[in-house]
Amino acid sequence: MSRRFTPKVVTANDLLEGDVIYLTADDRWSRAHHEAELIEDEAHAQLRLLFASGQPARVVGPYLAEAKAGPAGPEPTHFREAFRTRGPSNYPHGKQEAANV
């Protein structure tokens, strides 16, 4: 018996800057998790992952990450993905620096 499909978002890293990025419903890449397309169908998820994988000049390592619907858009369900939304942890820069302003 196969497991029930859980909602996902497509995530990757920006090739040039290394930032975590998310695929939106209108085929853009966003650094904001809440702008990601929440995919609730397994076949559609695989198509979106293929679309992302076909952009090697833009993204590195695309994969499907579990997410859930939230009041402002998709929210991560796993601590790893929640951690990735905050940016690098070695010192404040990028998203972390902006949060401290």
C-alpha atoms as a printed R data frame, in Angstrom:
    type eleno elety resid chain resno      x      y       z
1   ATOM     1    CA   MET     A     1  0.000  0.000   0.000
2   ATOM     2    CA   SER     A     2  1.451  3.349  -0.990
3   ATOM     3    CA   ARG     A     3  1.567  6.330   1.322
4   ATOM     4    CA   ARG     A     4 -0.848  9.198   0.842
5   ATOM     5    CA   PHE     A     5  0.717 12.181  -0.930
6   ATOM     6    CA   THR     A     6  1.385 15.154   1.330
7   ATOM     7    CA   PRO     A     7  1.523 18.724  -0.020
8   ATOM     8    CA   LYS     A     8  4.913 19.882  -1.291
9   ATOM     9    CA   VAL     A     9  6.794 22.910  -2.584
10  ATOM    10    CA   VAL     A    10  9.671 22.871  -5.071
11  ATOM    11    CA   THR     A    11 12.831 24.269  -3.554
12  ATOM    12    CA   ALA     A    12 16.424 24.633  -4.734
13  ATOM    13    CA   ASN     A    13 19.437 26.870  -4.350
14  ATOM    14    CA   ASP     A    14 20.151 29.835  -6.604
15  ATOM    15    CA   LEU     A    15 23.126 28.868  -8.765
16  ATOM    16    CA   LEU     A    16 24.914 32.212  -8.588
17  ATOM    17    CA   GLU     A    17 24.070 33.441  -5.074
18  ATOM    18    CA   GLY     A    18 23.459 30.182  -3.216
19  ATOM    19    CA   ASP     A    19 20.247 31.432  -1.589
20  ATOM    20    CA   VAL     A    20 17.372 29.064  -0.917
21  ATOM    21    CA   ILE     A    21 14.648 29.662  -3.503
22  ATOM    22    CA   TYR     A    22 11.124 28.369  -4.090
23  ATOM    23    CA   LEU     A    23  9.182 27.835  -7.309
24  ATOM    24    CA   THR     A    24  5.997 29.916  -7.526
25  ATOM    25    CA   ALA     A    25  2.797 29.051  -9.384
26  ATOM    26    CA   ASP     A    26  3.671 31.589 -12.089
27  ATOM    27    CA   ASP     A    27  7.087 29.968 -12.790
28  ATOM    28    CA   ARG     A    28  9.183 32.513 -10.873
29  ATOM    29    CA   TRP     A    29 11.790 31.717  -8.256
30  ATOM    30    CA   SER     A    30 11.259 33.471  -4.930
31  ATOM    31    CA   ARG     A    31 13.340 33.663  -1.768
32  ATOM    32    CA   ALA     A    32 10.118 33.782   0.281
33  ATOM    33    CA   HIS     A    33  8.692 30.392   1.282
34  ATOM    34    CA   HIS     A    34  5.163 31.799   1.604
35  ATOM    35    CA   GLU     A    35  5.217 32.702  -2.131
36  ATOM    36    CA   ALA     A    36  5.903 29.105  -3.181
37  ATOM    37    CA   GLU     A    37  3.313 27.081  -5.042
38  ATOM    38    CA   LEU     A    38  1.747 24.556  -2.664
39  ATOM    39    CA   ILE     A    39  1.362 21.396  -4.728
40  ATOM    40    CA   GLU     A    40 -1.288 18.932  -3.587
41  ATOM    41    CA   ASP     A    41 -1.191 16.455  -6.480
42  ATOM    42    CA   GLU     A    42  1.670 13.959  -6.892
43  ATOM    43    CA   ALA     A    43  1.674 14.007 -10.700
44  ATOM    44    CA   HIS     A    44  1.690 17.818 -10.763
45  ATOM    45    CA   ALA     A    45  4.515 17.809  -8.204
46  ATOM    46    CA   GLN     A    46  6.627 15.606 -10.459
47  ATOM    47    CA   LEU     A    47  5.959 17.886 -13.451
48  ATOM    48    CA   ARG     A    48  6.962 20.969 -11.439
49  ATOM    49    CA   LEU     A    49 10.135 19.202 -10.283
50  ATOM    50    CA   LEU     A    50 10.977 18.354 -13.900
51  ATOM    51    CA   PHE     A    51 10.419 22.003 -14.830
52  ATOM    52    CA   ALA     A    52 12.817 23.086 -12.069
53  ATOM    53    CA   SER     A    53 15.390 20.451 -12.998
54  ATOM    54    CA   GLY     A    54 15.388 21.804 -16.554
55  ATOM    55    CA   GLN     A    55 16.913 25.101 -15.366
56  ATOM    56    CA   PRO     A    56 20.562 24.168 -14.621
57  ATOM    57    CA   ALA     A    57 21.749 27.697 -15.461
58  ATOM    58    CA   ARG     A    58 19.507 29.098 -12.706
59  ATOM    59    CA   VAL     A    59 19.112 26.533  -9.913
60  ATOM    60    CA   VAL     A    60 21.037 23.761  -8.183
61  ATOM    61    CA   GLY     A    61 19.595 20.720  -6.448
62  ATOM    62    CA   PRO     A    62 15.841 21.145  -6.863
63  ATOM    63    CA   TYR     A    63 13.676 18.838  -4.766
64  ATOM    64    CA   LEU     A    64 10.188 18.514  -3.307
65  ATOM    65    CA   ALA     A    65  9.857 19.598   0.315
66  ATOM    66    CA   GLU     A    66  6.835 18.868   2.480
67  ATOM    67    CA   ALA     A    67  4.737 21.889   3.381
68  ATOM    68    CA   LYS     A    68  1.306 22.778   4.691
69  ATOM    69    CA   ALA     A    69 -1.159 25.532   3.952
70  ATOM    70    CA   GLY     A    70 -0.811 28.502   6.263
71  ATOM    71    CA   PRO     A    71 -2.626 31.825   6.630
72  ATOM    72    CA   ALA     A    72 -0.031 33.662   4.498
73  ATOM    73    CA   GLY     A    73  0.876 30.812   2.148
74  ATOM    74    CA   PRO     A    74  2.782 27.536   2.439
75  ATOM    75    CA   GLU     A    75  4.621 26.807   5.683
76  ATOM    76    CA   PRO     A    76  7.386 24.243   6.190
77  ATOM    77    CA   THR     A    77  6.487 21.094   8.124
78  ATOM    78    CA   HIS     A    78 10.011 19.817   8.793
79  ATOM    79    CA   PHE     A    79 12.601 21.562  10.954
80  ATOM    80    CA   ARG     A    80 15.189 21.363   8.144
81  ATOM    81    CA   GLU     A    81 12.981 23.352   5.799
82  ATOM    82    CA   ALA     A    82 12.062 25.845   8.526
83  ATOM    83    CA   PHE     A    83 15.789 26.311   9.162
84  ATOM    84    CA   ARG     A    84 16.459 26.865   5.441
85  ATOM    85    CA   THR     A    85 13.893 29.703   5.337
86  ATOM    86    CA   ARG     A    86 16.053 31.686   7.788
87  ATOM    87    CA   GLY     A    87 19.208 31.682   5.667
88  ATOM    88    CA   PRO     A    88 22.827 30.874   6.611
89  ATOM    89    CA   SER     A    89 23.550 30.310  10.283
90  ATOM    90    CA   ASN     A    90 27.259 31.044  10.494
91  ATOM    91    CA   TYR     A    91 26.840 34.813  11.001
92  ATOM    92    CA   PRO     A    92 24.117 37.404  10.335
93  ATOM    93    CA   HIS     A    93 23.821 38.237   6.666
94  ATOM    94    CA   GLY     A    94 21.144 38.028   4.005
95  ATOM    95    CA   LYS     A    95 17.739 37.203   5.525
96  ATOM    96    CA   GLN     A    96 19.102 37.216   9.072
97  ATOM    97    CA   GLU     A    97 20.665 40.652   8.701
98  ATOM    98    CA   ALA     A    98 17.420 42.059   7.276
99  ATOM    99    CA   ALA     A    99 15.495 40.665  10.267
100 ATOM   100    CA   ASN     A   100 17.778 42.540  12.686
101 ATOM   101    CA   VAL     A   101 17.164 45.958  11.121
